[in-house]
Amino acid sequence: MSEYQEIGFEQRMALVDFRVSERAHITVDGDACRGCTTQGCVVACPANLFVPTSDGGILFNYEQCFECGTCYLVCNTEGAITWTYPEGGHGVVFALS
């Protein structure tokens, strides 16, 4: 029986490689977000990539995205988030150790 070594968040993140494409695989229409009362993407994103602006919009940076799709699932404003898979060879890569 093998045991797994416990490691902290920082150690786990050191094993993650982001192969960033020039084309964003997620786009956010900040104007569509202005009427959103929940801003679920801000709360739900495990990478904290969504930032509310003072005018009620949302800023988003895709470069450190885990590609989990949580933002797309929790968004309650149609058309605010467009999500696709990154181009081949790009995106998040999780190392095994």
C-alpha positions in Angstrom: 0.0 0.0 0.0 1.5 3.3 -1.0 1.0 6.5 1.0 0.7 10.0 -0.5 2.9 12.7 0.8 1.0 15.8 2.1 2.1 19.0 0.4 1.0 22.5 0.8 -0.7 24.8 -1.7 2.5 26.6 -2.7 4.3 23.3 -3.3 1.4 22.1 -5.5 1.4 25.3 -7.5 5.2 24.9 -8.1 4.2 21.8 -10.0 1.8 23.6 -12.4 3.0 24.9 -15.7 0.8 27.3 -17.7 1.5 27.2 -21.5 -0.2 30.5 -22.5 -1.6 30.9 -26.0 -1.9 34.3 -27.6 -5.6 33.5 -28.1 -7.7 33.6 -24.9 -9.7 30.4 -24.3 -12.1 32.3 -22.0 -13.4 35.8 -22.7 -15.5 37.9 -20.4 -17.9 40.6 -21.6 -17.4 43.1 -18.8 -20.3 45.2 -20.0 -22.7 42.2 -19.6 -21.4 41.8 -16.1 -22.5 45.3 -15.0 -26.0 44.1 -14.2 -24.9 41.0 -12.4 -25.9 41.0 -8.7 -24.1 37.8 -7.6 -20.7 38.0 -9.4 -20.4 34.3 -8.8 -17.3 34.0 -11.0 -15.4 36.3 -8.6 -16.2 34.1 -5.6 -16.0 30.7 -7.3 -12.8 30.9 -9.4 -10.1 28.8 -7.6 -7.3 30.9 -9.2 -8.9 34.3 -8.3 -8.7 35.5 -11.9 -11.9 37.6 -11.8 -11.7 41.1 -10.3 -14.7 43.4 -9.9 -14.3 46.9 -11.1 -15.6 50.1 -9.5 -18.2 50.5 -12.3 -19.7 47.0 -11.7 -17.8 45.2 -14.5 -15.3 42.4 -14.3 -11.7 42.2 -15.3 -10.3 38.7 -16.2 -6.9 37.4 -17.0 -6.8 33.9 -18.6 -3.1 33.3 -18.3 -3.2 31.4 -15.0 -6.5 29.6 -15.6 -6.9 26.0 -14.3 -9.5 25.4 -17.1 -12.0 24.0 -14.6 -15.0 25.7 -16.1 -16.4 26.8 -12.8 -16.8 30.4 -13.9 -18.8 29.3 -16.9 -21.0 27.1 -14.7 -21.8 29.7 -12.0 -22.3 32.6 -14.4 -26.0 33.6 -14.4 -25.7 36.3 -17.2 -26.1 34.8 -20.6 -23.2 35.7 -22.9 -21.0 37.2 -20.2 -18.5 34.3 -20.3 -17.4 32.5 -23.5 -15.4 29.3 -22.7 -13.5 27.0 -25.0 -10.6 24.7 -24.7 -7.1 26.3 -25.2 -5.4 25.7 -28.6 -3.5 22.5 -28.9 -0.3 22.4 -26.8 -1.5 25.3 -24.6 -3.2 25.5 -21.3 -2.5 24.2 -17.8 -0.2 21.3 -17.2 -0.1 19.5 -13.9 3.1 17.7 -13.1 2.9 14.5 -11.2 5.7 15.3 -8.8 
